Amino acid sequence: MTGPNFRFTHYDLKPQRAGTAIEVTLSAVNNIRLMNAANYQRFTERLDFKYVGGVTRKSPIRLVIPENGHWHLIVDMEGHHGLAESSVKLLPVPAMQSPQKQVS
């Protein structure tokens, strides 16, 4: 596997539920790309791939997992001066609250 021709940091987010938020903190402007396992495989093979995200100028930034599945987050320097230091925090989907019962 040759991979892309630019530096990047890979975070394997493992299986996640739809609605889970990801908070990404960067030290500089970089690209962030949230992708499912199939698109991550295409990314590593230098094929066309789809992702959520793009150029990130503010930090921290939050992205939301759009559907259940195995997810990957890439922070990369393509088109920028260098690879930013980064950290990722998962913010789980809040538990559904049961409706309040009225007392008569």
C-alpha positions as CSV (number, residue, x, y, z in Angstrom):
1,M,0.0,0.0,0.0
2,T,1.7,3.2,-1.1
3,G,-0.7,5.8,0.3
4,P,-1.0,9.5,-0.4
5,N,2.0,11.6,-1.4
6,F,1.5,14.1,1.5
7,R,1.9,13.8,5.3
8,F,-1.2,13.0,7.3
9,T,-2.3,11.8,10.7
10,H,-4.8,8.9,10.9
11,Y,-7.3,8.3,13.7
12,D,-9.1,5.0,13.6
13,L,-12.4,5.9,15.3
14,K,-13.6,2.2,15.3
15,P,-17.4,1.5,14.9
16,Q,-19.5,4.5,15.9
17,R,-23.2,5.3,16.1
18,A,-24.8,7.9,13.9
19,G,-25.0,11.3,15.7
20,T,-21.7,10.8,17.6
21,A,-19.8,14.1,17.5
22,I,-16.1,14.3,17.0
23,E,-14.2,17.4,18.3
24,V,-10.9,18.0,16.4
25,T,-8.3,20.5,17.7
26,L,-5.6,21.7,15.4
27,S,-2.4,23.8,15.9
28,A,-2.6,25.2,12.3
29,V,-4.8,25.3,9.2
30,N,-5.1,21.8,7.7
31,N,-7.6,19.5,6.1
32,I,-9.8,17.2,8.1
33,R,-11.5,14.3,6.4
34,L,-14.0,12.0,8.1
35,M,-14.7,8.9,6.1
36,N,-16.1,5.4,6.4
37,A,-13.9,2.3,6.1
38,A,-14.5,1.9,2.3
39,N,-13.6,5.4,1.5
40,Y,-10.5,5.2,3.8
41,Q,-9.4,2.2,1.8
42,R,-9.8,4.2,-1.4
43,F,-7.9,7.1,0.2
44,T,-4.9,4.8,1.0
45,E,-5.0,3.5,-2.6
46,R,-5.0,7.0,-4.1
47,L,-8.4,6.5,-5.6
48,D,-11.3,9.0,-5.6
49,F,-13.0,9.0,-2.2
50,K,-15.8,10.8,-0.3
51,Y,-15.5,12.4,3.1
52,V,-17.1,14.9,5.4
53,G,-14.9,18.0,6.3
54,G,-12.4,20.0,4.3
55,V,-10.0,22.9,5.0
56,T,-10.2,23.8,8.7
57,R,-9.2,27.3,9.7
58,K,-10.8,27.4,13.2
59,S,-10.1,25.1,16.1
60,P,-11.7,23.2,17.7
61,I,-14.2,22.1,15.2
62,R,-17.0,19.5,15.5
63,L,-18.1,16.9,12.9
64,V,-21.0,14.5,13.3
65,I,-20.9,10.8,12.3
66,P,-23.6,10.7,9.6
67,E,-24.4,6.9,9.9
68,N,-23.6,3.8,11.9
69,G,-20.3,2.1,10.8
70,H,-16.5,2.0,11.1
71,W,-15.1,5.5,10.7
72,H,-11.7,7.1,10.2
73,L,-10.5,10.7,10.6
74,I,-7.5,12.1,8.6
75,V,-5.7,15.3,9.4
76,D,-3.5,16.2,6.4
77,M,-1.4,19.0,5.1
78,E,-2.3,18.7,1.4
79,G,-2.1,22.3,0.1
80,H,-0.8,23.7,3.4
81,H,2.7,24.5,4.8
82,G,3.0,21.6,7.2
83,L,1.2,19.0,9.2
84,A,-0.7,20.4,12.2
85,E,-0.5,18.9,15.6
86,S,-4.0,17.5,16.3
87,S,-6.1,15.8,18.9
88,V,-9.5,14.1,18.6
89,K,-12.2,13.7,21.2
90,L,-15.4,11.6,20.7
91,L,-18.6,13.0,22.2
92,P,-21.1,10.1,22.4
93,V,-24.7,10.5,21.4
94,P,-26.7,11.6,24.5
95,A,-29.0,8.9,25.9
96,M,-32.6,9.3,25.0
97,Q,-34.5,10.7,27.9
98,S,-37.8,9.1,28.8
99,P,-40.8,11.4,28.7
100,Q,-41.9,12.8,32.1
101,K,-45.0,11.3,33.6
102,Q,-47.5,13.7,34.9
103,V,-48.9,13.2,38.3
104,S,-52.6,14.0,38.8
